[in-house]
Amino acid sequence: MHVIPWQIRYWKTFFEQATPMNHSKKISRRRLLQAGGIGMLNFGVPGMVMGMDKTDASGKAIASKKSCIFLLLCGGPSHLDTWDLKPDAPSEIRGPYNPIRTKVPGMQLSELHPKLAKVTDQFALIRSVHHPGPIANHFDAMHNLLSGQYVERVKQGVPDSAPYIGSVVAKHLPSERNLVSNAWLIKCVGPPVFCAPNIGSGGYLGSPYAPVFIGSAENHPAMPDFKPPAVYDRIDPNRLKSRRDLLSHLESDTLEGHSIGKDWNELREMAFDGMTRPEGRQAFEMDRESLTVRENYGMHPLGQNLLLARRMVEAGVRFVTVNGWTGPAPGTGKGPPSSSWDMHGGSMNMGNAFGNGSYGMGWCLPRLDEALPALLTDLKERGLLEDTLVVAMGEFGRSPKIATKGYPGRLHWPGCFSAIMAGCGIRGGAVYGESDKTGSVPVSDPVTPQDIHATILHALGVPLHDPTKNTGIAQPLFSTGKPILRLFG
């Protein structure tokens, strides 16, 4: 057996520190998982938090319950041109698009959403989301949305350690099929202004609950040569066996007489099983889907990432965040996978926000109109929508008044924006909240990102308080919002 000395020294040190002067002292579950997360850097990938495996009589894994696909439209889509049009407003506010009728009487959408208009009975539309403070930059708005906390310290460049929602779900609902619990399809790239501070850390929960980032601008599922994460790509059985034997050696050498031996052995076996179980690898084999299904989603990064998200949920992944990148428009070469929806127009050298470039609604909205309805329909037909929550939104909205410097566009607007939620008991066909005549502020049933955050946790059955962290004063909140209970029914 090939043994690497520094690895043995590392694990010996870990277990000695974990149980000083007392071999019967039991290591905490969190500490054990942290060790597992560290070990995964060599054994696999961080973020692979796994639960107990569940199989039926034939040995086939049982489908997990309660998952979430969070479509994050990075950059902040214009609510006034998508889901909350104002046809009676002055031209400098209403924009060029007309509203169209939908399957739900009284719910109108943009004319660039003809397919989404046919499935409005499957989702609830919230038109009164707003930030509780004057947050007008991507960095703070994303943190506010994903952490469920409004923290003034973030604006001073000192982000708090609040975990993001995918990490919270992974903590309380680990995968039942020994797979990744928290995944992010295409991490936002470019200047750090686009990414929230704790996007890859897991916050105070630690790296075991951080997301596993999958794909990039050069490697995404719309490409014929898409490669899955290394942990699932061409697994070398001999290499895995060598590492398995190494851990067995460490156990026999360091854990004899320790009460943690059984727990550690269980965690190791789950990790090994997770990397060899076929469901994990097969989720990334996009050619298993028919061409008809793939084309329904759209043969672009957004469509195929949402299809991959559906496949990952079927395989047992609990929380999948999908970057709403639509890919570069033909002939433009612009549009990095960070913020397709940051449609400033000419003021930021991004072209016409109402045009067909990478940052134009003429390009982005038709891609969204393919992908999102296809996901909802697919989940429903497969019987997955009841246990899969779908959320689609950006980190804020866009200014009511169109900016006309150079090409037209809209600026950041935290005062009012929209969100779509479906599945997991959400009432389809509902419109919640209302904005004023110009889409500037909510005028009824105002909703904060914290409320969205709390509603997601409620739908998935995750507590709003962290019962595992004792501050000596009170249990900290995973979210300072309140679930929107009227969405359910």
ZADO-846854 format. One record per residue (C-alpha): residue in one letter; z negated, x negated, y negated. Coordinates in nm, 4 decimals. Layout:
N
<'A',<Z,X,Y>>;
...
! end
This chain:
489
<'M',<0.0000,0.0000,0.0000>>;
<'H',<0.0946,-0.1278,-0.3441>>;
<'V',<-0.2122,-0.1285,-0.5712>>;
<'I',<-0.2008,-0.2063,-0.9434>>;
<'P',<-0.5273,-0.3754,-1.0479>>;
<'W',<-0.5461,-0.2349,-1.4030>>;
<'Q',<-0.5163,0.1183,-1.2698>>;
<'I',<-0.8099,0.0694,-1.0367>>;
<'R',<-1.0148,-0.0834,-1.3164>>;
<'Y',<-0.9288,0.2111,-1.5427>>;
<'W',<-1.0334,0.4788,-1.2982>>;
<'K',<-1.3444,0.2917,-1.1897>>;
<'T',<-1.4491,0.2658,-1.5524>>;
<'F',<-1.3810,0.6348,-1.6064>>;
<'F',<-1.5952,0.7484,-1.3156>>;
<'E',<-1.8736,0.5027,-1.3925>>;
<'Q',<-1.8881,0.6310,-1.7497>>;
<'A',<-1.8702,0.9874,-1.6288>>;
<'T',<-2.1770,0.9483,-1.4046>>;
<'P',<-2.3998,0.6726,-1.5446>>;
<'M',<-2.7164,0.5935,-1.3479>>;
<'N',<-2.6782,0.9138,-1.1490>>;
<'H',<-2.4187,0.9573,-0.8790>>;
<'S',<-2.5112,1.3222,-0.8327>>;
<'K',<-2.4395,1.4173,-1.1939>>;
<'K',<-2.1420,1.6551,-1.1987>>;
<'I',<-1.8577,1.5809,-1.4376>>;
<'S',<-1.7582,1.8655,-1.6685>>;
<'R',<-1.4408,2.0584,-1.5950>>;
<'R',<-1.3037,1.9669,-1.9382>>;
<'R',<-1.3703,1.5957,-1.8801>>;
<'L',<-1.2050,1.6166,-1.5399>>;
<'L',<-0.8972,1.7829,-1.6876>>;
<'Q',<-0.8878,1.5261,-1.9644>>;
<'A',<-0.8816,1.2602,-1.6977>>;
<'G',<-0.6049,1.4471,-1.5261>>;
<'G',<-0.4138,1.4612,-1.8525>>;
<'I',<-0.4484,1.0853,-1.8978>>;
<'G',<-0.3464,1.0227,-1.5405>>;
<'M',<-0.0392,1.2399,-1.5843>>;
<'L',<0.1025,0.9832,-1.8228>>;
<'N',<0.1725,0.7782,-1.5125>>;
<'F',<0.1843,1.0537,-1.2551>>;
<'G',<0.3946,1.2941,-1.4584>>;
<'V',<0.3707,1.4331,-1.8102>>;
<'P',<0.0853,1.5395,-2.0421>>;
<'G',<0.0315,1.9118,-2.0732>>;
<'M',<0.0622,1.9889,-1.7040>>;
<'V',<-0.2582,2.1929,-1.6832>>;
<'M',<-0.2560,2.3750,-1.3548>>;
<'G',<-0.4553,2.6523,-1.1988>>;
<'M',<-0.5277,2.7318,-0.8363>>;
<'D',<-0.2127,2.7914,-0.6379>>;
<'K',<-0.1512,3.1438,-0.5093>>;
<'T',<0.0905,3.2157,-0.2282>>;
<'D',<0.1796,3.5110,-0.0116>>;
<'A',<0.1735,3.5155,0.3679>>;
<'S',<0.5060,3.3331,0.3870>>;
<'G',<0.3866,3.0527,0.1609>>;
<'K',<0.5998,3.1607,-0.1344>>;
<'A',<0.4276,3.1341,-0.4716>>;
<'I',<0.3129,3.4620,-0.6230>>;
<'A',<0.4521,3.5417,-0.9667>>;
<'S',<0.2150,3.4751,-1.2527>>;
<'K',<0.1006,3.7530,-1.4816>>;
<'K',<0.0948,3.7616,-1.8613>>;
<'S',<0.3239,3.5052,-2.0156>>;
<'C',<0.4686,3.4642,-2.3640>>;
<'I',<0.8040,3.3541,-2.5025>>;
<'F',<0.7598,3.2675,-2.8705>>;
<'L',<1.0924,3.2362,-3.0537>>;
<'L',<1.0010,3.0319,-3.3600>>;
<'L',<1.2803,3.0617,-3.6168>>;
<'C',<1.1948,2.7312,-3.7823>>;
<'G',<1.2682,2.7209,-4.1525>>;
<'G',<1.1891,3.0846,-4.2277>>;
<'P',<1.4662,3.3466,-4.1925>>;
<'S',<1.5394,3.5840,-4.4780>>;
<'H',<1.3754,3.9184,-4.4054>>;
<'L',<1.5955,4.0769,-4.6744>>;
<'D',<1.9135,3.9880,-4.4848>>;
<'T',<1.7935,4.0556,-4.1291>>;
<'W',<1.5201,4.3086,-4.0531>>;
<'D',<1.4087,4.4488,-4.3910>>;
<'L',<1.7175,4.5121,-4.6027>>;
<'K',<1.6918,4.6614,-4.9506>>;
<'P',<2.0292,4.8356,-5.0084>>;
<'D',<1.9101,5.0091,-5.3265>>;
<'A',<1.7888,4.6903,-5.4939>>;
<'P',<1.9961,4.5069,-5.7594>>;
<'S',<2.2745,4.2850,-5.6244>>;
<'E',<2.0858,3.9625,-5.6967>>;
<'I',<1.8206,4.0854,-5.4497>>;
<'R',<1.9953,4.2944,-5.1850>>;
<'G',<2.2487,4.0297,-5.0853>>;
<'P',<2.5922,4.0838,-4.9270>>;
<'Y',<2.4947,4.2579,-4.6029>>;
<'N',<2.4791,4.6303,-4.5425>>;
<'P',<2.2231,4.8020,-4.3186>>;
<'I',<2.3378,4.9680,-3.9971>>;
<'R',<2.1846,5.2412,-3.7862>>;
<'T',<1.9990,5.1480,-3.4705>>;
<'K',<1.8868,5.3184,-3.1518>>;
<'V',<1.5641,5.4160,-3.3276>>;
<'P',<1.6116,5.6734,-3.6074>>;
<'G',<1.5040,5.5335,-3.9427>>;
<'M',<1.4996,5.1699,-3.8296>>;
<'Q',<1.7875,4.9874,-3.9962>>;
<'L',<1.8972,4.6292,-3.9423>>;
<'S',<2.1575,4.3964,-4.0901>>;
<'E',<2.5206,4.4587,-4.0054>>;
<'L',<2.5178,4.1146,-3.8422>>;
<'H',<2.2799,4.2553,-3.5775>>;
<'P',<2.4992,4.5084,-3.3876>>;
<'K',<2.3598,4.4047,-3.0463>>;
<'L',<1.9986,4.3948,-3.1586>>;
<'A',<2.0503,4.7460,-3.3014>>;
<'K',<2.1107,4.8735,-2.9475>>;
<'V',<1.7722,4.7582,-2.8117>>;
<'T',<1.5382,4.8554,-3.0964>>;
<'D',<1.3595,5.0897,-2.8558>>;
<'Q',<1.2309,4.7821,-2.6715>>;
<'F',<1.0451,4.6107,-2.9576>>;
<'A',<0.8153,4.6717,-3.2504>>;
<'L',<0.9250,4.5577,-3.5955>>;
<'I',<0.6578,4.4385,-3.8390>>;
<'R',<0.7707,4.4322,-4.2032>>;
<'S',<0.4468,4.3428,-4.3807>>;
<'V',<0.3566,3.9889,-4.2723>>;
<'H',<0.2258,3.7640,-4.5486>>;
<'H',<0.0239,3.4441,-4.5771>>;
<'P',<-0.3323,3.4861,-4.7073>>;
<'G',<-0.2770,3.2099,-4.9611>>;
<'P',<0.0043,3.0517,-5.1635>>;
<'I',<0.1534,2.8577,-4.8722>>;
<'A',<0.5123,2.7746,-4.9595>>;
<'N',<0.5902,2.4687,-4.7483>>;
<'H',<0.6875,2.4446,-4.3826>>;
<'F',<0.4054,2.2099,-4.2821>>;
<'D',<0.1159,2.4327,-4.3894>>;
<'A',<0.2890,2.7616,-4.3061>>;
<'M',<0.3614,2.6481,-3.9493>>;
<'H',<0.0016,2.5317,-3.9072>>;
<'N',<-0.1282,2.8625,-4.0392>>;
<'L',<0.0947,3.0600,-3.8031>>;
<'L',<0.0381,2.8553,-3.4888>>;
<'S',<-0.3343,2.7859,-3.5261>>;
<'G',<-0.4505,3.1304,-3.6369>>;
<'Q',<-0.6553,2.9582,-3.9078>>;
<'Y',<-0.6132,2.9446,-4.2832>>;
<'V',<-0.7538,2.6071,-4.3782>>;
<'E',<-0.7515,2.4774,-4.7333>>;
<'R',<-0.7998,2.1226,-4.6023>>;
<'V',<-0.4443,2.1199,-4.4708>>;
<'K',<-0.3101,2.1378,-4.8232>>;
<'Q',<-0.5034,1.8204,-4.9013>>;
<'G',<-0.3338,1.6357,-4.6186>>;
<'V',<-0.6352,1.6612,-4.3851>>;
<'P',<-0.5343,1.8964,-4.1031>>;
<'D',<-0.8143,2.0455,-3.8991>>;
<'S',<-0.8232,2.0085,-3.5226>>;
<'A',<-0.7513,2.3706,-3.4378>>;
<'P',<-0.5389,2.3981,-3.1229>>;
<'Y',<-0.2123,2.5874,-3.1449>>;
<'I',<-0.1606,2.9118,-2.9640>>;
<'G',<0.0265,2.7680,-2.6671>>;
<'S',<-0.2620,2.5298,-2.6012>>;
<'V',<-0.5155,2.8117,-2.6227>>;
<'V',<-0.3189,3.0162,-2.3698>>;
<'A',<-0.2858,2.7151,-2.1389>>;
<'K',<-0.6624,2.6685,-2.1579>>;
<'H',<-0.7450,3.0225,-2.0522>>;
<'L',<-0.4409,3.1176,-1.8465>>;
<'P',<-0.3292,2.8066,-1.6596>>;
<'S',<-0.0237,2.8475,-1.4427>>;
<'E',<-0.0991,2.9996,-1.1034>>;
<'R',<0.1939,2.8180,-0.9477>>;
<'N',<0.1066,2.4573,-1.0238>>;
<'L',<0.3614,2.4176,-1.3016>>;
<'V',<0.3516,2.3389,-1.6712>>;
<'S',<0.1426,2.5953,-1.8588>>;
<'N',<0.2586,2.5210,-2.2142>>;
<'A',<0.6185,2.4231,-2.2919>>;
<'W',<0.8197,2.3760,-2.6105>>;
<'L',<1.1979,2.3881,-2.5863>>;
<'I',<1.3382,2.1343,-2.8331>>;
<'K',<1.0748,1.9847,-3.0600>>;
<'C',<1.1589,2.0049,-3.4274>>;
<'V',<1.2772,1.6698,-3.5562>>;
<'G',<1.3524,1.5034,-3.8860>>;
<'P',<1.1097,1.4676,-4.1784>>;
<'P',<0.7509,1.5659,-4.0900>>;
<'V',<0.7702,1.8438,-4.3465>>;
<'F',<0.9195,2.0645,-4.0754>>;
<'C',<0.6521,2.0180,-3.8058>>;
<'A',<0.2944,2.1382,-3.8153>>;
<'P',<0.0306,1.8628,-3.7784>>;
<'N',<-0.1020,1.9499,-3.4327>>;
<'I',<0.2313,2.0410,-3.2773>>;
<'G',<0.2009,1.7916,-2.9937>>;
<'S',<-0.1707,1.7193,-2.9698>>;
<'G',<-0.3437,2.0218,-2.8187>>;
<'G',<-0.5940,2.0087,-3.1069>>;
<'Y',<-0.9575,1.9692,-3.0075>>;
<'L',<-0.8714,2.1006,-2.6594>>;
<'G',<-0.7045,1.7669,-2.5907>>;
<'S',<-0.3776,1.6372,-2.4503>>;
<'P',<-0.3946,1.8261,-2.1185>>;
<'Y',<-0.3240,2.1426,-2.3174>>;
<'A',<-0.0552,1.9948,-2.5421>>;
<'P',<0.2959,2.1297,-2.4912>>;
<'V',<0.5501,1.9588,-2.2730>>;
<'F',<0.8570,1.9066,-2.4945>>;
<'I',<1.1837,1.9806,-2.3184>>;
<'G',<1.5322,1.9048,-2.4433>>;
<'S',<1.6797,1.7636,-2.7620>>;
<'A',<1.9913,1.7821,-2.9753>>;
<'E',<2.1562,1.5470,-2.7248>>;
<'N',<2.0174,1.7159,-2.4123>>;
<'H',<1.9869,2.0931,-2.4099>>;
<'P',<2.0713,2.3628,-2.1523>>;
<'A',<2.3974,2.4637,-2.3214>>;
<'M',<2.5308,2.1252,-2.2155>>;
<'P',<2.6905,2.0862,-1.8710>>;
<'D',<2.4958,1.7635,-1.8053>>;
<'F',<2.1536,1.8970,-1.9160>>;
<'K',<1.8717,1.6969,-1.7590>>;
<'P',<1.5246,1.8444,-1.6919>>;
<'P',<1.2048,1.6568,-1.7809>>;
<'A',<1.1697,1.3315,-1.5892>>;
<'V',<0.8863,1.4722,-1.3789>>;
<'Y',<1.1297,1.7192,-1.2210>>;
<'D',<1.4462,1.5104,-1.2342>>;
<'R',<1.5342,1.3311,-0.9108>>;
<'I',<1.1802,1.2958,-0.7884>>;
<'D',<1.1470,0.9865,-0.5693>>;
<'P',<0.9329,1.0883,-0.2686>>;
<'N',<0.8422,0.7269,-0.1910>>;
<'R',<0.7261,0.6651,-0.5469>>;
<'L',<0.5151,0.9806,-0.5458>>;
<'K',<0.3682,0.8901,-0.2090>>;
<'S',<0.2759,0.5459,-0.3403>>;
<'R',<0.0899,0.6989,-0.6339>>;
<'R',<-0.0727,0.9568,-0.4108>>;
<'D',<-0.1956,0.6793,-0.1829>>;
<'L',<-0.3222,0.4872,-0.4841>>;
<'L',<-0.5330,0.7811,-0.5969>>;
<'S',<-0.6629,0.8294,-0.2434>>;
<'H',<-0.7670,0.4640,-0.2408>>;
<'L',<-0.9414,0.5071,-0.5751>>;
<'E',<-1.1285,0.8080,-0.4452>>;
<'S',<-1.2529,0.6302,-0.1369>>;
<'D',<-1.3436,0.3246,-0.3456>>;
<'T',<-1.5125,0.4945,-0.6402>>;
<'L',<-1.6081,0.8501,-0.5514>>;
<'E',<-1.8087,0.8035,-0.2362>>;
<'G',<-2.1378,0.9781,-0.2967>>;
<'H',<-2.0158,1.1451,-0.6166>>;
<'S',<-2.0180,1.5235,-0.6399>>;
<'I',<-1.6940,1.5088,-0.8402>>;
<'G',<-1.4968,1.3806,-0.5441>>;
<'K',<-1.4007,1.7236,-0.4167>>;
<'D',<-1.2925,1.8485,-0.7607>>;
<'W',<-1.0887,1.5374,-0.8288>>;
<'N',<-0.9187,1.5571,-0.4902>>;
<'E',<-0.8290,1.9188,-0.5622>>;
<'L',<-0.6812,1.8313,-0.9019>>;
<'R',<-0.4803,1.5445,-0.7532>>;
<'E',<-0.3383,1.7618,-0.4774>>;
<'M',<-0.2431,2.0315,-0.7282>>;
<'A',<-0.0600,1.7766,-0.9412>>;
<'F',<0.1273,1.6396,-0.6421>>;
<'D',<0.2150,1.9885,-0.5258>>;
<'G',<0.3274,2.0865,-0.8752>>;
<'M',<0.5820,1.8072,-0.8905>>;
<'T',<0.7211,1.8683,-0.5438>>;
<'R',<0.7296,2.2493,-0.5438>>;
<'P',<1.0936,2.3609,-0.5724>>;
<'E',<1.0315,2.6353,-0.8307>>;
<'G',<0.9647,2.3746,-1.0977>>;
<'R',<1.2918,2.1897,-1.0493>>;
<'Q',<1.4986,2.5017,-0.9878>>;
<'A',<1.3946,2.6556,-1.3214>>;
<'F',<1.6066,2.3910,-1.4932>>;
<'E',<1.9128,2.4399,-1.2736>>;
<'M',<2.1052,2.6600,-1.5141>>;
<'D',<2.4076,2.6873,-1.2868>>;
<'R',<2.2016,2.9133,-1.0621>>;
<'E',<2.2683,3.1839,-1.3216>>;
<'S',<2.5981,3.3699,-1.3171>>;
<'L',<2.8481,3.2929,-1.5893>>;
<'T',<2.8167,3.6552,-1.7052>>;
<'V',<2.4433,3.6219,-1.7621>>;
<'R',<2.4808,3.2898,-1.9411>>;
<'E',<2.7531,3.4239,-2.1680>>;
<'N',<2.5410,3.7295,-2.2498>>;
<'Y',<2.2787,3.4958,-2.3950>>;
<'G',<2.5447,3.2892,-2.5712>>;
<'M',<2.6661,2.9426,-2.4769>>;
<'H',<2.4775,2.7692,-2.7572>>;
<'P',<2.1330,2.6020,-2.7785>>;
<'L',<1.9476,2.9148,-2.8894>>;
<'G',<2.0946,3.1389,-2.6203>>;
<'Q',<2.0582,2.8939,-2.3341>>;
<'N',<1.7069,2.7914,-2.4381>>;
<'L',<1.5997,3.1558,-2.4297>>;
<'L',<1.7574,3.1887,-2.0862>>;
<'L',<1.5727,2.8751,-1.9763>>;
<'A',<1.2524,3.0254,-2.1179>>;
<'R',<1.3036,3.3339,-1.9018>>;
<'R',<1.3577,3.1132,-1.5970>>;
<'M',<1.0433,2.9131,-1.6770>>;
<'V',<0.8355,3.2284,-1.7128>>;
<'E',<0.9665,3.3445,-1.3756>>;
<'A',<0.8624,3.0095,-1.2322>>;
<'G',<0.5072,3.0524,-1.3625>>;
<'V',<0.4951,2.8884,-1.7065>>;
<'R',<0.2477,3.0721,-1.9286>>;
<'F',<0.3615,2.9974,-2.2833>>;
<'V',<0.7086,2.8865,-2.3896>>;
<'T',<0.7853,2.8179,-2.7553>>;
<'V',<1.1578,2.8155,-2.8265>>;
<'N',<1.2833,2.6386,-3.1370>>;
<'G',<1.5284,2.8812,-3.3005>>;
<'W',<1.7888,2.6101,-3.3533>>;
<'T',<2.1360,2.7629,-3.3224>>;
<'G',<2.3197,2.4309,-3.2993>>;
<'P',<2.5600,2.2821,-3.5525>>;
<'A',<2.8408,2.5028,-3.6762>>;
<'P',<3.1878,2.3822,-3.5689>>;
<'G',<3.3312,2.1153,-3.7955>>;
<'T',<3.0135,2.0664,-3.9992>>;
<'G',<2.8154,1.8091,-3.8052>>;
<'K',<2.5023,1.9316,-3.9845>>;
<'G',<2.1966,2.1180,-3.8743>>;
<'P',<1.9371,1.9045,-3.6900>>;
<'P',<1.7159,2.0847,-3.4362>>;
<'S',<1.4398,2.1460,-3.6856>>;
<'S',<1.5177,2.4356,-3.9153>>;
<'S',<1.8440,2.6295,-3.8831>>;
<'W',<1.6810,2.8993,-4.0962>>;
<'D',<1.5907,2.6864,-4.4001>>;
<'M',<1.8657,2.8494,-4.6048>>;
<'H',<1.8220,2.7197,-4.9587>>;
<'G',<2.1907,2.7143,-5.0373>>;
<'G',<2.3362,2.4642,-5.2814>>;
<'S',<2.0011,2.3632,-5.4317>>;
<'M',<1.9308,2.1623,-5.1167>>;
<'N',<2.2908,2.0694,-5.0362>>;
<'M',<2.2906,2.3091,-4.7415>>;
<'G',<2.6000,2.5082,-4.8246>>;
<'N',<2.6230,2.8823,-4.8727>>;
<'A',<2.3257,3.0628,-4.7159>>;
<'F',<2.5590,3.3580,-4.6603>>;
<'G',<2.8407,3.1436,-4.5225>>;
<'N',<2.9390,3.0119,-4.1808>>;
<'G',<2.7896,2.6622,-4.1962>>;
<'S',<2.4956,2.5335,-3.9936>>;
<'Y',<2.2550,2.6743,-4.2539>>;
<'G',<2.4508,2.9942,-4.3103>>;
<'M',<2.3639,3.3415,-4.1879>>;
<'G',<2.7276,3.3957,-4.0964>>;
<'W',<2.6720,3.1330,-3.8263>>;
<'C',<2.3053,3.1747,-3.7326>>;
<'L',<2.2663,3.5531,-3.7232>>;
<'P',<2.5447,3.6189,-3.4684>>;
<'R',<2.3848,3.3553,-3.2394>>;
<'L',<2.0477,3.5272,-3.2725>>;
<'D',<2.2135,3.8640,-3.2196>>;
<'E',<2.3455,3.7458,-2.8830>>;
<'A',<2.0376,3.5684,-2.7569>>;
<'L',<1.7413,3.7904,-2.8450>>;
<'P',<1.8836,4.1234,-2.7173>>;
<'A',<2.0018,3.9482,-2.4007>>;
<'L',<1.6492,3.8177,-2.3389>>;
<'L',<1.4879,4.1584,-2.3912>>;
<'T',<1.7409,4.3337,-2.1692>>;
<'D',<1.7191,4.0673,-1.8998>>;
<'L',<1.3392,4.0782,-1.8907>>;
<'K',<1.3404,4.4565,-1.8710>>;
<'E',<1.5972,4.4715,-1.5904>>;
<'R',<1.4012,4.2147,-1.3906>>;
<'G',<1.0739,4.4018,-1.4339>>;
<'L',<0.9252,4.1150,-1.6352>>;
<'L',<0.8891,4.2738,-1.9779>>;
<'E',<0.5632,4.4486,-1.8914>>;
<'D',<0.3943,4.1135,-1.8378>>;
<'T',<0.5960,3.8950,-2.0754>>;
<'L',<0.5249,3.9065,-2.4465>>;
<'V',<0.8212,3.8203,-2.6693>>;
<'V',<0.7629,3.7214,-3.0324>>;
<'A',<1.0389,3.6324,-3.2803>>;
<'M',<0.9583,3.5190,-3.6341>>;
<'G',<0.9609,3.2276,-3.8763>>;
<'E',<0.6790,3.0621,-4.0664>>;
<'F',<0.7537,3.2616,-4.3848>>;
<'G',<1.0255,3.4696,-4.5481>>;
<'R',<1.2769,3.4107,-4.8268>>;
<'S',<1.2677,3.4836,-5.1970>>;
<'P',<1.3805,3.8316,-5.3048>>;
<'K',<1.5959,3.6917,-5.5828>>;
<'I',<1.8966,3.4912,-5.4678>>;
<'A',<1.9080,3.1392,-5.6082>>;
<'T',<2.2510,3.0760,-5.7614>>;
<'K',<2.2409,2.7044,-5.8417>>;
<'G',<2.5429,2.5718,-5.6568>>;
<'Y',<2.5983,2.7760,-5.3417>>;
<'P',<2.3773,3.0878,-5.3197>>;
<'G',<2.0612,3.0792,-5.1120>>;
<'R',<1.7006,3.1932,-5.0972>>;
<'L',<1.3838,2.9878,-5.1422>>;
<'H',<1.0590,2.9825,-4.9434>>;
<'W',<0.8571,3.3029,-4.9759>>;
<'P',<0.5091,3.3395,-4.8202>>;
<'G',<0.4459,3.6750,-4.9899>>;
<'C',<0.6284,3.8920,-4.7353>>;
<'F',<0.8293,3.8526,-4.4157>>;
<'S',<0.9030,4.0234,-4.0835>>;
<'A',<0.8346,3.9742,-3.7138>>;
<'I',<0.9492,4.1238,-3.3856>>;
<'M',<0.7155,4.1751,-3.0895>>;
<'A',<0.7964,4.3201,-2.7465>>;
<'G',<0.6492,4.3482,-2.3987>>;
<'C',<0.2920,4.3288,-2.2654>>;
<'G',<0.2134,4.6836,-2.3770>>;
<'I',<0.3745,4.6629,-2.7224>>;
<'R',<0.5169,5.0025,-2.8185>>;
<'G',<0.8953,4.9865,-2.8444>>;
<'G',<1.0707,5.1527,-3.1354>>;
<'A',<0.7753,5.1186,-3.3699>>;
<'V',<0.7986,5.0034,-3.7314>>;
<'Y',<0.4689,4.8698,-3.8596>>;
<'G',<0.4003,4.8066,-4.2268>>;
<'E',<0.6255,4.8339,-4.5283>>;
<'S',<0.7273,4.6037,-4.8109>>;
<'D',<0.7949,4.7033,-5.1713>>;
<'K',<1.1403,4.7841,-5.3111>>;
<'T',<1.2347,4.4184,-5.3452>>;
<'G',<1.0697,4.2815,-5.0293>>;
<'S',<0.8249,4.0839,-5.2403>>;
<'V',<0.4887,4.2044,-5.1073>>;
<'P',<0.3526,4.4441,-4.8444>>;
<'V',<0.2661,4.7908,-4.9717>>;
<'S',<0.1193,4.9266,-4.6471>>;
<'D',<-0.0549,4.7822,-4.3412>>;
<'P',<-0.0481,4.4161,-4.4495>>;
<'V',<-0.0461,4.1652,-4.1638>>;
<'T',<-0.1348,3.7957,-4.1789>>;
<'P',<-0.0125,3.5234,-3.9418>>;
<'Q',<-0.3719,3.5184,-3.8195>>;
<'D',<-0.3312,3.8835,-3.7150>>;
<'I',<-0.0089,3.7973,-3.5302>>;
<'H',<-0.1931,3.5127,-3.3582>>;
<'A',<-0.4824,3.7421,-3.2595>>;
<'T',<-0.2418,4.0097,-3.1371>>;
<'I',<-0.0704,3.7610,-2.9075>>;
<'L',<-0.4031,3.6529,-2.7595>>;
<'H',<-0.5084,4.0161,-2.7187>>;
<'A',<-0.1840,4.1065,-2.5399>>;
<'L',<-0.2307,3.8141,-2.3002>>;
<'G',<-0.5992,3.8848,-2.2409>>;
<'V',<-0.7263,3.5636,-2.4045>>;
<'P',<-1.0576,3.5795,-2.5986>>;
<'L',<-1.0508,3.5207,-2.9736>>;
<'H',<-1.3610,3.3024,-2.9487>>;
<'D',<-1.3750,2.9766,-2.7585>>;
<'P',<-1.6544,3.0257,-2.5041>>;
<'T',<-1.6383,2.6620,-2.3929>>;
<'K',<-1.7156,2.4881,-2.7209>>;
<'N',<-2.0714,2.5026,-2.8488>>;
<'T',<-2.1121,2.3894,-3.2079>>;
<'G',<-2.4822,2.4651,-3.2152>>;
<'I',<-2.4228,2.7436,-3.4654>>;
<'A',<-2.1619,2.9824,-3.3306>>;
<'Q',<-1.8602,2.9852,-3.1070>>;
<'P',<-1.5551,2.8820,-3.3096>>;
<'L',<-1.2705,3.1241,-3.3505>>;
<'F',<-0.9360,3.0646,-3.1870>>;
<'S',<-0.8075,3.3028,-3.4532>>;
<'T',<-0.9559,3.4416,-3.7727>>;
<'G',<-0.7225,3.7421,-3.7518>>;
<'K',<-0.7589,4.0827,-3.5923>>;
<'P',<-0.5316,4.2239,-3.3214>>;
<'I',<-0.2934,4.4945,-3.4432>>;
<'L',<-0.4071,4.7541,-3.1905>>;
<'R',<-0.1727,5.0237,-3.3205>>;
<'L',<0.1209,4.8257,-3.1826>>;
<'F',<0.0057,4.9040,-2.8292>>;
<'G',<0.0478,5.2331,-2.6505>>;
! end
